[in-house]
């Protein structure tokens, strides 16, 4: 019986069923939103619908960049949606991330000549 408990305790969860940490999910969701925005803007100009379904390819690229799968991303999203406190932390972190991106870069350090030290 002890061996069975140890075996079950050591059993690994498949990667698709693991929940992405908030920081990973934040970056993946940010890139998904950017991909959606790019797709929307380019399809508005595409009167022949040549870019049809290109958003799915963009999503797959986002998943690859963040080392996740479609299933893992959507499982994680569903998890966060059903856990309001954690979902709020996720949404707040995405908002804070976008606000940081809007800030201008800090100025370069000022070099003081040796003669003025």
N, C-alpha and C positions, 0 to 999 in steps of 0.2 A: 504494500500500500504506500509506503514511504517513497518508493521508486516511482510509482505512478504520479504522485504529487510533484516530485522533482521534475519529471518529464513534462508535465503540464505547465509547471511554473516557468520552465525554460523555453516553452514554445513561443516562437517569435510571431508577431503580427505581420501579415503581408503588408508591403509598402503602401499599396493602394488603400489600405484600411487605416493607416496612421494619419493622425490629424496634424496638419502643418502648424508649426509654431506661429505665434502672432507676427513676429518680425518677418518670417518667410512669406506668410500669407499677405501681409501688408504690401510687400514689394510685388508679389505676383498679381494682386488685385490692382495695384497702381498701374502695372504694365498692361493688364487686361483693359482697364479703362482707357489708357492711351491708345491701345490697338483699336478699341471700339470707336474712339473719337477720330482717329485717322481714317478708318474704314468709312465712317459716316460722311466725313468731309470729301473723300475721294469718290464715293458713289453718288454724291449729289451732282458732281460734275460729269459722271459717266452715264450719259443718256442711252448708250447702247447696252448697258448692264454687263459689260465685259468683266467687271470685278465681282461678279456673283460668287458667293461662297468663299471669297478670299479671306473673310474674317475667321473662318475655321482654321485656315493655314496659319494665320497670325496667332491664334490661340495656341496652336501646337508649338509654335516657336517660343511663345511665352512660357509654356510648360517646360520646354527643353532648357531654356535659359535658367529657370529656377529649379531644375532637377526634380520635377514632379510629373505626374500624369494627370490627364483629364479627370479620371475617376478620383484620384486622391484630392485634387483641387476641389471638385464639387462635393465630395464627402466632407472635406474640411469646411467648406462654405456652409453646408447644411448643418454641421455641428455648431458653428458659430452662430448661425441664425436661431438655433434652438436653445442657445445659452446666452440670454440677453446681456448679462454683465460682461461676458467675454467679447460678445459682438460689439458692444459699446466701446470697449478698449480697442478693438481692432479698427473700428470706424474713426475713433479719435486719433489713433496713431497714423492712419492714412491722411487725415486732415492736417495733422501736425507736420507730416512729411511733405505734403504739398506746400504748406506755408514756408517751410525751410527752403524749398526749391525756389520760391519766389524771391527770397532775400538776395541782395547783391553779394558777390563774393567779398570777403574781408580784404581790406587794402594790404598791399605787401608791406612787410616790416621796413621801417625806416632805418637805413644804415647811417650810423653816426661816424664821421671821419675820426681817425685816431687823434688828430690834432685838437678835437673838441671834447675829448673824454676827460 
